[in-house]
Amino acid sequence: MARATKRGLDYFPMDIQMEDKIKLVEAKYGIEGFGIIIRLYQKIYANGYFIDWNEENVLLFSNEINIEITKINEIIEDSLNWQLFDRSLYENYFILTSHGIQVRYKEATYRRKQVKMYKQYNLLSGDEINVNVIYVDILTQNVNINRQNVNISTQSKVKKSKVKKSKVNNIYTQEIEEIFNCWLELLSDINNPQLTNKQRELITTKLKKWDKDKIIDAIQNYHEVLRSDYYYSHNFTFHNFIKQSNGVPRFIPGLDQKYDGDIWKDYQSISDRKNKKTDMLKKLYLEAQLEDEQGEGGIDIL
């Protein structure tokens, strides 16, 4: 049996002078934020040069380091904003990696006979690529794995499974596009995503729990809050707004017990008080104006 090609690293270099991007995380979140980034680096380099950052891995990571998912997601979002991780690959493929990570991985593996990397994940320029690097297509790689694992006796079952999955996805096609188009119409200046298959899968999982109109209402409510003078000013990506527990559920009541539309409720409450105050000021102004007019039209007996 051929020996499996090693992809991960046993250790990774840590510069004495930290890059400013990590310093930003530490400045905002303290030693806890710094520790989370280092633990993520450990996982990334143990896997190679990226990790899948899906819902299951986030949950496992949160349990492993005993820190709430919301805090981890906040740090990840800021890390993406500060380009500690590449946002495009994160949103399109749900992975965490960066140009710097890939450079360090390349330098650590230059003695290996062969290093396989996915061309869709590549952030290196031509002169940065070692001669031992072989780029493979992630889709082709998956197809080859499937071919190795599927035998003749199970091929018909696989075909039926694919047909069934396709039908399930088609059920939500229109709803997915309506949700996505609502975001583009209102919030494309904040985040202008692409409707990839990964995005479709994410929206589909939410549509199995939430009504389409609820999600659209949440997007519209978020848009209204963000454009107002209300204190809340967090810029979500479309992906994170749909995925994270502090996204959609905070802008529409009734989706969960933890948040239950808390931001939208508070915003409406403040708006109602402002409207009442405005109405009261208008009333006082009109009354004062009426008194002035009556005073000017009165008879002077002196």
C-alpha positions, 0 to 999 in steps of 0.5 A: 500500500502506498504511503499517504502524502502528508499535507499538514505541518508538525509546527509553524513559524511564529514571528517575534514581531507580530504582524499588525493584523494580529495586533489589532485582534489583541488590541480589541479582544485582549489575550483571549482574541490573540489565543483564538487566532493562534489556536486557529493557526494550529488547526490550519497548519495541522491541516495544511494551509486552510481549514473548512469553517462550517457550522460543525467545525465552529461548534467543535472549536467553541467546545474545544476552547470553551468560548461562546460561538458568538464571540468566535464569530465576532473575532472571525468577522473582524479578522476578515475585515482586517484581512487576517483571513481571505474574505473571498475564499471564506464566502465562496468556499467556507474556508479560512486561509490567507496569502501569508498562511500559504506563503509560510506553508510553501516555505515549510514544505519546499523539501517535500517531493510533492505538495498538492494544493487546490487551485481554487484556493490559491492566493500565491502569485506565479513567482511564489509557487515552488516547483514541487507544488501540483495544483488540482481542481477541487471538483475533479478531486471530489469526483475521483474520490467518489469514483474510487468509493463507488462500485457497480452494485451501488451506482444506481443508488447513488444516482437516485440519491443525486436525483432526490437531492436535486429535487429538494434543492429545486423546491427552494430555488425561487425563494433563495433568489428572492432572499438573495436579490433582496440583499443585493437591492438594499445592502450591496454597498455593504457586501456584494456577494455571489450566489454560489452553490455554498450560499444556496446550501446555506439558505436552504438549511435556513429555509427548512427552519424559517419562512422566506418572508421572515428572512426577507423582513429581517434583511429589510429591518437590518437595512432600516436600522443600519441606515438610521441614527440608531446606535447599531452599526455592525456591517454584516456580510450576507453569508454571516447575516444568514448563518450566524445566530446574531444575524437574522434572529436579532431583526425579526421576532419569533425565530429563537428564544435567545434574541427574539428580534431584540435589536428590531424591538429596541429600534422600534421602541426608540422610534415610537418614543421619537415619533411621540416626542415629535408629535408633542413638539408639533402640537405645542408649536401649533398651539403657540402659533395659534395664541400669537395669531389670536393676540395679534387680532385682539382689540387694544382698549388702551 
